[in-house]
Amino acid sequence: MTKKVYIIHENDDWTVHLTKRLDELNIPYESWHLDEGIVNLNEAPPEGIFYNRMSASSHTRNHRFAPELATAVIDWLEFYGRKVLNGSNALRLEVSKVKQYTQLEKYGIRVPKTVAAVGKEQIMEAAKALNKVPFITKHNRAGKGLGVQLFFSLEALQEHLDKPTFEDSVDGITLVQEYVQSPDSSITRVEFVGGEYIYSVRVDTSEGFELCPADACQIGDLYCPVGEEPKDLLKFRIYDNPRTELIGKYKQFLKGNDIDVAGIEFIVDAEGTVYTYDVNTNTNYNSDAEELEQKFGMLELAKLLGRELEKLNEPVEK
Protein backbone atom coordinates (compact mmCIF):
# COMPACT_ATOMS: atom_id res chain seq x y z
CA MET A 1 0.00 0.00 0.00
CA THR A 2 1.28 3.46 -0.92
CA LYS A 3 2.29 5.50 2.10
CA LYS A 4 0.59 8.88 2.31
CA VAL A 5 -0.10 11.92 4.44
CA TYR A 6 -3.15 11.66 6.71
CA ILE A 7 -4.85 14.89 7.81
CA ILE A 8 -6.70 14.72 11.15
CA HIS A 9 -9.34 17.45 11.35
CA GLU A 10 -13.03 18.33 11.68
CA ASN A 11 -13.46 21.23 9.25
CA ASP A 12 -13.31 20.71 5.48
CA ASP A 13 -13.45 24.48 4.82
CA TRP A 14 -10.07 24.97 6.49
CA THR A 15 -8.45 21.79 5.21
CA VAL A 16 -9.06 22.55 1.53
CA HIS A 17 -6.34 25.24 1.62
CA LEU A 18 -3.81 22.55 2.53
CA THR A 19 -5.06 19.81 0.22
CA LYS A 20 -4.86 22.24 -2.69
CA ARG A 21 -1.13 22.65 -2.02
CA LEU A 22 -0.64 18.90 -1.57
CA ASP A 23 -2.29 18.38 -4.96
CA GLU A 24 0.04 20.97 -6.52
CA LEU A 25 3.06 19.08 -5.17
CA ASN A 26 1.65 15.64 -6.10
CA ILE A 27 1.83 14.47 -2.50
CA PRO A 28 -0.58 11.57 -1.76
CA TYR A 29 -2.90 12.23 1.14
CA GLU A 30 -6.09 11.15 2.86
CA SER A 31 -8.47 13.27 4.92
CA TRP A 32 -9.59 11.90 8.29
CA HIS A 33 -12.63 13.96 9.34
CA LEU A 34 -13.03 12.99 13.00
CA ASP A 35 -16.48 14.23 13.96
CA GLU A 36 -17.52 10.65 14.72
CA GLY A 37 -15.75 7.32 14.36
CA ILE A 38 -14.14 4.31 16.02
CA VAL A 39 -10.59 3.50 17.08
CA ASN A 40 -9.76 -0.20 16.90
CA LEU A 41 -6.92 -0.53 19.36
CA ASN A 42 -6.41 -4.14 18.29
CA GLU A 43 -5.34 -3.20 14.77
CA ALA A 44 -2.26 -1.30 13.67
CA PRO A 45 -2.85 2.01 11.85
CA PRO A 46 -1.71 2.46 8.25
CA GLU A 47 1.84 3.50 7.48
CA GLY A 48 2.24 7.17 6.71
CA ILE A 49 2.72 10.68 8.06
CA PHE A 50 -0.10 12.01 10.23
CA TYR A 51 -0.79 15.70 10.66
CA ASN A 52 -3.18 16.86 13.38
CA ARG A 53 -5.13 20.08 12.86
CA MET A 54 -7.98 19.48 15.28
CA SER A 55 -9.57 22.69 16.54
CA ALA A 56 -10.55 23.83 20.03
CA SER A 57 -13.67 25.46 18.57
CA SER A 58 -15.01 22.26 16.96
CA HIS A 59 -18.07 22.30 19.24
CA THR A 60 -19.24 25.51 17.55
CA ARG A 61 -19.67 23.44 14.37
CA ASN A 62 -21.65 20.73 16.21
CA HIS A 63 -18.56 18.54 16.48
CA ARG A 64 -18.62 18.43 20.26
CA PHE A 65 -16.42 15.40 20.83
CA ALA A 66 -14.08 15.70 17.86
CA PRO A 67 -11.08 16.69 20.05
CA GLU A 68 -11.72 13.73 22.35
CA LEU A 69 -11.90 11.37 19.37
CA ALA A 70 -8.74 12.92 17.91
CA THR A 71 -6.99 12.39 21.26
CA ALA A 72 -7.86 8.68 21.15
CA VAL A 73 -6.73 8.39 17.53
CA ILE A 74 -3.42 10.16 18.17
CA ASP A 75 -2.72 8.06 21.28
CA TRP A 76 -3.31 4.98 19.11
CA LEU A 77 -1.00 6.29 16.37
CA GLU A 78 1.76 7.19 18.80
CA PHE A 79 1.49 3.81 20.55
CA TYR A 80 2.25 2.16 17.21
CA GLY A 81 5.18 4.51 16.60
CA ARG A 82 3.61 6.51 13.78
CA LYS A 83 4.99 9.99 13.03
CA VAL A 84 2.38 12.55 14.11
CA LEU A 85 3.01 16.24 13.49
CA ASN A 86 1.28 18.29 16.19
CA GLY A 87 0.74 15.13 18.22
CA SER A 88 -0.89 14.48 21.57
CA ASN A 89 0.87 17.22 23.51
CA ALA A 90 0.08 19.83 20.85
CA LEU A 91 -3.59 18.85 21.03
CA ARG A 92 -3.57 19.23 24.81
CA LEU A 93 -2.38 22.81 24.36
CA GLU A 94 -4.91 23.50 21.61
CA VAL A 95 -7.86 22.72 23.88
CA SER A 96 -6.62 24.42 27.07
CA LYS A 97 -5.49 28.01 27.50
CA VAL A 98 -4.43 27.12 31.05
CA LYS A 99 -1.99 24.62 29.53
CA GLN A 100 -0.84 27.24 27.03
CA TYR A 101 -0.18 29.90 29.63
CA THR A 102 1.69 27.65 32.08
CA GLN A 103 3.92 26.33 29.30
CA LEU A 104 4.56 29.78 27.83
CA GLU A 105 5.63 31.06 31.24
CA LYS A 106 7.88 28.03 31.66
CA TYR A 107 9.88 29.35 28.70
CA GLY A 108 10.08 32.90 30.01
CA ILE A 109 7.24 34.29 27.88
CA ARG A 110 4.99 36.84 29.58
CA VAL A 111 1.24 36.13 29.54
CA PRO A 112 -1.64 38.20 30.95
CA LYS A 113 -2.42 37.60 34.64
CA THR A 114 -5.15 34.95 34.68
CA VAL A 115 -7.33 33.11 37.20
CA ALA A 116 -9.28 29.99 36.18
CA ALA A 117 -12.66 29.12 37.69
CA VAL A 118 -15.44 26.54 37.49
CA GLY A 119 -18.90 27.72 38.60
CA LYS A 120 -20.52 31.15 38.55
CA GLU A 121 -19.72 31.95 42.17
CA GLN A 122 -16.12 30.97 41.59
CA ILE A 123 -15.90 33.19 38.52
CA MET A 124 -16.74 36.12 40.79
CA GLU A 125 -14.16 34.93 43.32
CA ALA A 126 -11.62 34.69 40.50
CA ALA A 127 -12.29 38.31 39.52
CA LYS A 128 -11.76 39.38 43.14
CA ALA A 129 -8.53 37.37 43.28
CA LEU A 130 -7.29 38.94 40.04
CA ASN A 131 -7.88 42.36 41.59
CA LYS A 132 -7.47 44.25 38.32
CA VAL A 133 -9.95 46.55 36.55
CA PRO A 134 -10.81 46.42 33.73
CA PHE A 135 -10.67 42.69 33.13
CA ILE A 136 -12.00 40.17 30.65
CA THR A 137 -13.52 36.72 30.78
CA LYS A 138 -12.85 34.03 28.18
CA HIS A 139 -13.37 30.32 27.70
CA ASN A 140 -10.53 27.93 28.45
CA ARG A 141 -11.35 25.81 25.41
CA ALA A 142 -11.97 28.56 22.96
CA GLY A 143 -11.18 29.88 19.51
CA LYS A 144 -13.18 32.55 17.71
CA GLY A 145 -13.11 34.78 20.80
CA LEU A 146 -15.52 32.49 22.67
CA GLY A 147 -16.71 33.89 25.98
CA VAL A 148 -14.70 37.10 25.64
CA GLN A 149 -16.34 39.93 27.58
CA LEU A 150 -14.87 43.15 28.94
CA PHE A 151 -15.83 44.36 32.43
CA PHE A 152 -15.08 47.58 34.26
CA SER A 153 -16.44 46.46 37.64
CA LEU A 154 -17.36 43.41 39.71
CA GLU A 155 -20.97 44.59 39.59
CA ALA A 156 -20.97 44.41 35.80
CA LEU A 157 -19.60 40.87 35.99
CA GLN A 158 -22.31 39.82 38.43
CA GLU A 159 -24.98 41.26 36.14
CA HIS A 160 -23.49 39.24 33.27
CA LEU A 161 -23.41 36.03 35.33
CA ASP A 162 -27.07 36.49 36.33
CA LYS A 163 -28.29 36.75 32.74
CA PRO A 164 -29.97 33.70 31.19
CA THR A 165 -27.78 34.28 28.12
CA PHE A 166 -24.59 33.52 30.08
CA GLU A 167 -22.63 30.87 28.20
CA ASP A 168 -20.19 28.61 30.00
CA SER A 169 -17.04 27.21 28.43
CA VAL A 170 -17.55 23.81 26.85
CA ASP A 171 -15.09 22.35 29.38
CA GLY A 172 -16.66 24.30 32.26
CA ILE A 173 -13.54 26.42 32.88
CA THR A 174 -13.82 30.20 32.58
CA LEU A 175 -10.74 32.40 32.68
CA VAL A 176 -10.71 35.83 34.29
CA GLN A 177 -7.83 37.82 32.85
CA GLU A 178 -6.31 41.28 32.98
CA TYR A 179 -7.31 43.42 30.02
CA VAL A 180 -4.39 44.40 27.80
CA GLN A 181 -5.10 47.31 25.48
CA SER A 182 -3.09 48.03 22.35
CA PRO A 183 -2.64 51.77 21.70
CA ASP A 184 -2.76 51.23 17.92
CA SER A 185 -5.51 48.56 18.02
CA SER A 186 -3.38 45.76 16.65
CA ILE A 187 -2.09 42.32 17.52
CA THR A 188 0.70 40.29 15.94
CA ARG A 189 0.57 36.65 14.93
CA VAL A 190 3.86 34.80 14.52
CA GLU A 191 3.74 31.77 12.21
CA PHE A 192 5.90 28.65 12.47
CA VAL A 193 6.08 25.58 10.24
CA GLY A 194 8.28 22.64 11.19
CA GLY A 195 9.25 24.59 14.30
CA GLU A 196 10.85 27.26 12.11
CA TYR A 197 9.75 30.89 11.87
CA ILE A 198 8.15 31.78 8.52
CA TYR A 199 6.68 35.27 9.06
CA SER A 200 4.75 37.65 11.31
CA VAL A 201 1.45 39.27 10.42
CA ARG A 202 0.09 42.46 11.95
CA VAL A 203 -3.67 42.36 12.44
CA ASP A 204 -5.63 45.62 12.61
CA THR A 205 -8.37 45.09 15.22
CA SER A 206 -9.77 48.63 15.16
CA GLU A 207 -13.08 47.64 13.54
CA GLY A 208 -15.34 45.14 15.21
CA PHE A 209 -13.04 44.17 18.05
CA GLU A 210 -13.27 47.17 20.33
CA LEU A 211 -14.10 45.16 23.45
CA CYS A 212 -11.20 42.76 23.26
CA PRO A 213 -9.15 43.28 20.15
CA ALA A 214 -6.76 40.45 20.90
CA ASP A 215 -9.02 37.49 21.49
CA ALA A 216 -11.97 38.54 19.37
CA CYS A 217 -9.77 38.37 16.29
CA GLN A 218 -8.81 34.72 16.23
CA ILE A 219 -7.43 34.57 12.72
CA GLY A 220 -6.86 30.87 13.10
CA ASP A 221 -10.58 30.35 13.47
CA LEU A 222 -11.91 33.06 11.19
CA TYR A 223 -9.83 32.71 7.97
CA CYS A 224 -10.49 36.30 7.02
CA PRO A 225 -10.12 37.35 3.39
CA VAL A 226 -10.14 41.12 3.04
CA GLY A 227 -12.02 41.44 -0.21
CA GLU A 228 -11.63 44.70 -2.11
CA GLU A 229 -9.99 46.82 0.57
CA PRO A 230 -7.24 49.15 -0.63
CA LYS A 231 -3.84 47.60 -0.02
CA ASP A 232 -2.80 50.32 2.44
CA LEU A 233 -5.83 49.49 4.60
CA LEU A 234 -5.38 45.73 4.78
CA LYS A 235 -6.34 44.32 8.17
CA PHE A 236 -3.67 41.64 7.77
CA ARG A 237 -0.16 42.65 6.78
CA ILE A 238 3.05 40.61 6.87
CA TYR A 239 5.92 42.66 8.26
CA ASP A 240 9.52 42.37 9.48
CA ASN A 241 9.19 41.52 13.15
CA PRO A 242 12.08 43.07 15.13
CA ARG A 243 11.40 40.96 18.24
CA THR A 244 14.02 38.31 17.47
CA GLU A 245 14.49 37.38 21.14
CA LEU A 246 10.77 36.67 21.51
CA ILE A 247 10.77 34.61 18.30
CA GLY A 248 13.67 32.61 19.73
CA LYS A 249 11.70 31.93 22.92
CA TYR A 250 8.70 30.87 20.86
CA LYS A 251 10.87 28.36 18.99
CA GLN A 252 12.12 26.92 22.29
CA PHE A 253 8.54 26.71 23.58
CA LEU A 254 7.37 24.90 20.43
CA LYS A 255 10.26 22.44 20.52
CA GLY A 256 9.77 21.75 24.22
CA ASN A 257 6.10 21.00 23.68
CA ASP A 258 6.46 18.92 20.48
CA ILE A 259 4.52 21.46 18.42
CA ASP A 260 5.44 21.43 14.73
CA VAL A 261 3.01 24.00 13.29
CA ALA A 262 1.51 26.98 15.13
CA GLY A 263 0.49 30.60 15.05
CA ILE A 264 1.31 32.44 18.30
CA GLU A 265 -0.38 35.77 19.02
CA PHE A 266 0.83 38.67 21.12
CA ILE A 267 -0.30 42.19 21.97
CA VAL A 268 1.76 45.20 23.07
CA ASP A 269 0.40 47.69 25.63
CA ALA A 270 1.01 51.45 25.85
CA GLU A 271 4.18 50.92 27.92
CA GLY A 272 5.63 48.60 25.28
CA THR A 273 5.13 45.43 27.35
CA VAL A 274 4.49 42.34 25.22
CA TYR A 275 1.85 39.82 26.32
CA THR A 276 1.43 36.49 24.55
CA TYR A 277 -2.15 35.29 24.85
CA ASP A 278 -2.89 32.54 22.32
CA VAL A 279 -1.30 29.51 20.68
CA ASN A 280 -3.19 28.15 17.69
CA THR A 281 -1.99 24.74 16.50
CA ASN A 282 -4.42 24.46 13.56
CA THR A 283 -3.29 27.74 12.07
CA ASN A 284 -4.67 29.18 8.83
CA TYR A 285 -3.23 32.01 6.77
CA ASN A 286 -4.61 35.18 5.19
CA SER A 287 -4.46 34.88 1.41
CA ASP A 288 -4.29 38.60 0.56
CA ALA A 289 -1.44 39.29 2.99
CA GLU A 290 0.47 36.30 1.66
CA GLU A 291 -0.06 37.26 -1.97
CA LEU A 292 1.31 40.73 -1.28
CA GLU A 293 4.54 39.38 0.21
CA GLN A 294 4.73 36.12 -1.79
CA LYS A 295 5.02 34.06 1.38
CA PHE A 296 2.65 31.10 1.64
CA GLY A 297 2.11 29.23 4.89
CA MET A 298 0.11 26.31 3.51
CA LEU A 299 2.70 25.79 0.78
CA GLU A 300 5.47 25.59 3.40
CA LEU A 301 3.33 23.16 5.39
CA ALA A 302 2.70 20.97 2.35
CA LYS A 303 6.45 20.93 1.63
CA LEU A 304 7.13 19.89 5.23
CA LEU A 305 4.65 17.01 4.98
CA GLY A 306 6.22 15.99 1.68
CA ARG A 307 9.71 15.92 3.22
CA GLU A 308 8.49 13.82 6.14
CA LEU A 309 6.83 11.39 3.73
CA GLU A 310 10.06 11.12 1.71
CA LYS A 311 11.98 10.21 4.87
CA LEU A 312 9.45 7.48 5.59
CA ASN A 313 9.86 6.07 2.09
CA GLU A 314 13.66 6.00 2.21
CA PRO A 315 15.05 2.44 2.21
CA VAL A 316 16.32 1.24 5.56
CA GLU A 317 20.06 0.50 5.51
CA LYS A 318 20.98 -2.97 6.73
C-alpha positions in Angstrom: 0.0 0.0 0.0 1.3 3.5 -0.9 2.3 5.5 2.1 0.6 8.9 2.3 -0.1 11.9 4.4 -3.2 11.7 6.7 -4.8 14.9 7.8 -6.7 14.7 11.1 -9.3 17.5 11.3 -13.0 18.3 11.7 -13.5 21.2 9.2 -13.3 20.7 5.5 -13.5 24.5 4.8 -10.1 25.0 6.5 -8.5 21.8 5.2 -9.1 22.6 1.5 -6.3 25.2 1.6 -3.8 22.6 2.5 -5.1 19.8 0.2 -4.9 22.2 -2.7 -1.1 22.7 -2.0 -0.6 18.9 -1.6 -2.3 18.4 -5.0 0.0 21.0 -6.5 3.1 19.1 -5.2 1.7 15.6 -6.1 1.8 14.5 -2.5 -0.6 11.6 -1.8 -2.9 12.2 1.1 -6.1 11.1 2.9 -8.5 13.3 4.9 -9.6 11.9 8.3 -12.6 14.0 9.3 -13.0 13.0 13.0 -16.5 14.2 14.0 -17.5 10.6 14.7 -15.8 7.3 14.4 -14.1 4.3 16.0 -10.6 3.5 17.1 -9.8 -0.2 16.9 -6.9 -0.5 19.4 -6.4 -4.1 18.3 -5.3 -3.2 14.8 -2.3 -1.3 13.7 -2.9 2.0 11.9 -1.7 2.5 8.2 1.8 3.5 7.5 2.2 7.2 6.7 2.7 10.7 8.1 -0.1 12.0 10.2 -0.8 15.7 10.7 -3.2 16.9 13.4 -5.1 20.1 12.9 -8.0 19.5 15.3 -9.6 22.7 16.5 -10.5 23.8 20.0 -13.7 25.5 18.6 -15.0 22.3 17.0 -18.1 22.3 19.2 -19.2 25.5 17.6 -19.7 23.4 14.4 -21.7 20.7 16.2 -18.6 18.5 16.5 -18.6 18.4 20.3 -16.4 15.4 20.8 -14.1 15.7 17.9 -11.1 16.7 20.0 -11.7 13.7 22.4 -11.9 11.4 19.4 -8.7 12.9 17.9 -7.0 12.4 21.3 -7.9 8.7 21.2 -6.7 8.4 17.5 -3.4 10.2 18.2 -2.7 8.1 21.3 -3.3 5.0 19.1 -1.0 6.3 16.4 1.8 7.2 18.8 1.5 3.8 20.5 2.2 2.2 17.2 5.2 4.5 16.6 3.6 6.5 13.8 5.0 10.0 13.0 2.4 12.5 14.1 3.0 16.2 13.5 1.3 18.3 16.2 0.7 15.1 18.2 -0.9 14.5 21.6 0.9 17.2 23.5 0.1 19.8 20.9 -3.6 18.8 21.0 -3.6 19.2 24.8 -2.4 22.8 24.4 -4.9 23.5 21.6 -7.9 22.7 23.9 -6.6 24.4 27.1 -5.5 28.0 27.5 -4.4 27.1 31.0 -2.0 24.6 29.5 -0.8 27.2 27.0 -0.2 29.9 29.6 1.7 27.7 32.1 3.9 26.3 29.3 4.6 29.8 27.8 5.6 31.1 31.2 7.9 28.0 31.7 9.9 29.4 28.7 10.1 32.9 30.0 7.2 34.3 27.9 5.0 36.8 29.6 1.2 36.1 29.5 -1.6 38.2 31.0 -2.4 37.6 34.6 -5.1 35.0 34.7 -7.3 33.1 37.2 -9.3 30.0 36.2 -12.7 29.1 37.7 -15.4 26.5 37.5 -18.9 27.7 38.6 -20.5 31.1 38.5 -19.7 31.9 42.2 -16.1 31.0 41.6 -15.9 33.2 38.5 -16.7 36.1 40.8 -14.2 34.9 43.3 -11.6 34.7 40.5 -12.3 38.3 39.5 -11.8 39.4 43.1 -8.5 37.4 43.3 -7.3 38.9 40.0 -7.9 42.4 41.6 -7.5 44.3 38.3 -9.9 46.5 36.6 -10.8 46.4 33.7 -10.7 42.7 33.1 -12.0 40.2 30.6 -13.5 36.7 30.8 -12.9 34.0 28.2 -13.4 30.3 27.7 -10.5 27.9 28.5 -11.4 25.8 25.4 -12.0 28.6 23.0 -11.2 29.9 19.5 -13.2 32.6 17.7 -13.1 34.8 20.8 -15.5 32.5 22.7 -16.7 33.9 26.0 -14.7 37.1 25.6 -16.3 39.9 27.6 -14.9 43.1 28.9 -15.8 44.4 32.4 -15.1 47.6 34.3 -16.4 46.5 37.6 -17.4 43.4 39.7 -21.0 44.6 39.6 -21.0 44.4 35.8 -19.6 40.9 36.0 -22.3 39.8 38.4 -25.0 41.3 36.1 -23.5 39.2 33.3 -23.4 36.0 35.3 -27.1 36.5 36.3 -28.3 36.7 32.7 -30.0 33.7 31.2 -27.8 34.3 28.1 -24.6 33.5 30.1 -22.6 30.9 28.2 -20.2 28.6 30.0 -17.0 27.2 28.4 -17.6 23.8 26.8 -15.1 22.4 29.4 -16.7 24.3 32.3 -13.5 26.4 32.9 -13.8 30.2 32.6 -10.7 32.4 32.7 -10.7 35.8 34.3 -7.8 37.8 32.9 -6.3 41.3 33.0 -7.3 43.4 30.0 -4.4 44.4 27.8 -5.1 47.3 25.5 -3.1 48.0 22.3 -2.6 51.8 21.7 -2.8 51.2 17.9 -5.5 48.6 18.0 -3.4 45.8 16.7 -2.1 42.3 17.5 0.7 40.3 15.9 0.6 36.7 14.9 3.9 34.8 14.5 3.7 31.8 12.2 5.9 28.7 12.5 6.1 25.6 10.2 8.3 22.6 11.2 9.3 24.6 14.3 10.8 27.3 12.1 9.8 30.9 11.9 8.1 31.8 8.5 6.7 35.3 9.1 4.8 37.7 11.3 1.4 39.3 10.4 0.1 42.5 11.9 -3.7 42.4 12.4 -5.6 45.6 12.6 -8.4 45.1 15.2 -9.8 48.6 15.2 -13.1 47.6 13.5 -15.3 45.1 15.2 -13.0 44.2 18.0 -13.3 47.2 20.3 -14.1 45.2 23.5 -11.2 42.8 23.3 -9.1 43.3 20.2 -6.8 40.4 20.9 -9.0 37.5 21.5 -12.0 38.5 19.4 -9.8 38.4 16.3 -8.8 34.7 16.2 -7.4 34.6 12.7 -6.9 30.9 13.1 -10.6 30.4 13.5 -11.9 33.1 11.2 -9.8 32.7 8.0 -10.5 36.3 7.0 -10.1 37.3 3.4 -10.1 41.1 3.0 -12.0 41.4 -0.2 -11.6 44.7 -2.1 -10.0 46.8 0.6 -7.2 49.2 -0.6 -3.8 47.6 0.0 -2.8 50.3 2.4 -5.8 49.5 4.6 -5.4 45.7 4.8 -6.3 44.3 8.2 -3.7 41.6 7.8 -0.2 42.6 6.8 3.0 40.6 6.9 5.9 42.7 8.3 9.5 42.4 9.5 9.2 41.5 13.2 12.1 43.1 15.1 11.4 41.0 18.2 14.0 38.3 17.5 14.5 37.4 21.1 10.8 36.7 21.5 10.8 34.6 18.3 13.7 32.6 19.7 11.7 31.9 22.9 8.7 30.9 20.9 10.9 28.4 19.0 12.1 26.9 22.3 8.5 26.7 23.6 7.4 24.9 20.4 10.3 22.4 20.5 9.8 21.7 24.2 6.1 21.0 23.7 6.5 18.9 20.5 4.5 21.5 18.4 5.4 21.4 14.7 3.0 24.0 13.3 1.5 27.0 15.1 0.5 30.6 15.1 1.3 32.4 18.3 -0.4 35.8 19.0 0.8 38.7 21.1 -0.3 42.2 22.0 1.8 45.2 23.1 0.4 47.7 25.6 1.0 51.4 25.9 4.2 50.9 27.9 5.6 48.6 25.3 5.1 45.4 27.3 4.5 42.3 25.2 1.8 39.8 26.3 1.4 36.5 24.5 -2.2 35.3 24.8 -2.9 32.5 22.3 -1.3 29.5 20.7 -3.2 28.1 17.7 -2.0 24.7 16.5 -4.4 24.5 13.6 -3.3 27.7 12.1 -4.7 29.2 8.8 -3.2 32.0 6.8 -4.6 35.2 5.2 -4.5 34.9 1.4 -4.3 38.6 0.6 -1.4 39.3 3.0 0.5 36.3 1.7 -0.1 37.3 -2.0 1.3 40.7 -1.3 4.5 39.4 0.2 4.7 36.1 -1.8 5.0 34.1 1.4 2.6 31.1 1.6 2.1 29.2 4.9 0.1 26.3 3.5 2.7 25.8 0.8 5.5 25.6 3.4 3.3 23.2 5.4 2.7 21.0 2.3 6.4 20.9 1.6 7.1 19.9 5.2 4.7 17.0 5.0 6.2 16.0 1.7 9.7 15.9 3.2 8.5 13.8 6.1 6.8 11.4 3.7 10.1 11.1 1.7 12.0 10.2 4.9 9.5 7.5 5.6 9.9 6.1 2.1 13.7 6.0 2.2 15.0 2.4 2.2 16.3 1.2 5.6 20.1 0.5 5.5 21.0 -3.0 6.7 
